[in-house]
Amino acid sequence: MLATQRNEVVNLQTDKLAHMFHGDNATYLREFVDASVNLIVTSPPYNIGKKYEKRTSLDRYLAEQAKVIAECVRILHPNGSICWQVGNHIAPNGEVVPLDTVLYPLFKQHGLILRNRIVWHFGHGLHCSKRFSGRYETIMWFTKTDNYVFNLDPVRIPSKYPEKKYFKGPKAGQLSGNPLGKNPSDLWIIPNVKSNHVEKTDHPCQFPVELVERLVLSMTNSGDVILDPYMGVGTSIIAAIKHGRHGYGCDTNKYYFDIAWDRVLQYRSGTLKTRPMNRPIYDPSLPKGGH
Ligand SMILES: C[S@@+](CC[C@H](N)C(=O)[O-])C[C@H]1O[C@@H](n2cnc3c(N)ncnc32)[C@H](O)[C@@H]1O
């Protein structure tokens, strides 16, 4: 039982699966009892001066992240996972600091175990003139113990050659691949949410729902608890409730918080548009209907 369910905190919106708090995650995380969350999935600010963050020194930023990470580890269930999705911090002199490299020790110091460093490749972003344009970010997936939930079947993707068969040996003639599809690997090609994406809101860097769905389906079971301490417009919560999990999240920005709750209401009324998992990437070189 989470303390938030006793309604001790104000600025809450809740229904049977979605639970949202408008306010700072330092306040919100304190309300969760130890080992009560199965999956924490989030994308924190990158300290690059986006409109929802105040740029500060890298040391100060890391000290803030360390506090949030420590709380996340405290409330993580022993079978649970943390997925921290980050890109680059760009220093004032233009130097690129890959945030996963500097955040990794903050997880390791709590004994967390890295299972994958997933590369998320996407097609749209800034066109740089003094370096190559950035078209990937990463998700660090950590578990608390060696006994963790991992369900591969719900997230398998279509095999390239589903009809391929063993051509010799005792299994000759049988299908060689898994009929449910193949492991999606640690390279995920998923469109990011830019202007013509069906999920686009006013948030400058929201998750695509399908990206979080893959984490939810593989790392949790039905009825589990998922938390996003920097929820933005609530994408992680949408992905959670879409699959019968409890979704918890908070954001300091009231405008994003209101959009997040509105998305839950749209989801409940069947009007929220989301890009389906595993839809092929649009390729203008293919004939119409060919993707
Ligand atoms: C990169 S965005 C996350 C977007 C989110 N993944 C989505 O799909 O919309 C980071 C969010 O963290 C929020 N934020 C920044 N500091 C926070 C804090 N201390 N507590 C809670 N939210 C915070 C910002 O307002 C911003 O919406």
The ligand as an ORCA input file, in Angstrom:
! r2SCAN-3c Opt
* xyz 0 1
  C      12.394     15.189    -20.304
  S      10.900     15.711    -19.597
  C      10.010     14.205    -19.429
  C       8.967     14.007    -20.510
  C       8.178     12.722    -20.342
  N       9.037     11.552    -20.553
  C       6.980     12.668    -21.284
  O       6.802     11.648    -21.988
  O       6.249     13.652    -21.355
  C      11.347     16.084    -17.937
  C      10.186     16.604    -17.093
  O      10.619     16.708    -15.731
  C       9.909     17.764    -15.106
  N      10.659     18.069    -13.869
  C      11.838     18.754    -13.761
  N      12.243     18.780    -12.474
  C      11.331     18.061    -11.759
  C      11.211     17.694    -10.384
  N      12.128     18.076     -9.488
  N      10.145     16.961     -9.998
  C       9.209     16.567    -10.918
  N       9.269     16.879    -12.235
  C      10.312     17.618    -12.648
  C       9.839     18.833    -16.171
  O       8.766     19.731    -15.952
  C       9.673     17.989    -17.469
  O       8.318     17.911    -17.854
*
